[in-house]
Amino acid sequence: MTADEVMREIESMENAERIKLLNKLFDQYFDNRPPKEQIIKEKDESFWGKDDE
């Protein structure tokens, strides 16, 4: 499928389906944040220090 074909399909979707698609695209291809567990660990370390310190 070409980009133009994809755009035509997106334009034919209802708004709710477009929003679902955008969320899925973001999660699959564009979200480069670290996992939640890593964020929590880093915040704990910044507040409490590392275990070996």
N, C-alpha and C positions, 0 to 999 in steps of 0.2 A: 504494500500500500504506500502511496506517495504522501508527502506532507500536505499537498493540496486536497487529496482525498480524505485524509484525516480531518482537515479543517472543515470540509463540507459536512462530514459526519457530526463533528462537534457542533456546528451551527444548527443542525437539525435536531439536536437533543433539547429536552426541556431543561430549564435552569437548574433544577435540583440534581439532575444527572450530570450536568456540567460541573457542578460543585463537587460531587462525588469523584468525578474523574480528576479534577484538579488536586484534590486531596491524595488520591492514589498516585498520581504522577509525582507529587512532591515527596511522598513517603518513599517511593521506589527509586527516584532518580536525582532529587535535588536536596534532600535533607542530609547535610553533612555534619550535623551535631553529633557529639559523642553520645554513647548510650547513657540512659538515666543513672544507672548504677555507677558509672565512672564520674559523672558530675557530682553525685552525692559523696563519693569517696574523696574527690578533690576538695570539696567544701569542708568535709570533716577534717582532712589533713591541714587545710589552711587555718582552721579554727583551733584544733587540738594539737597539731604537729604530727609528724610521722611516728609510727609505733617505735621505731628504733632510735629516736632522738631522746 
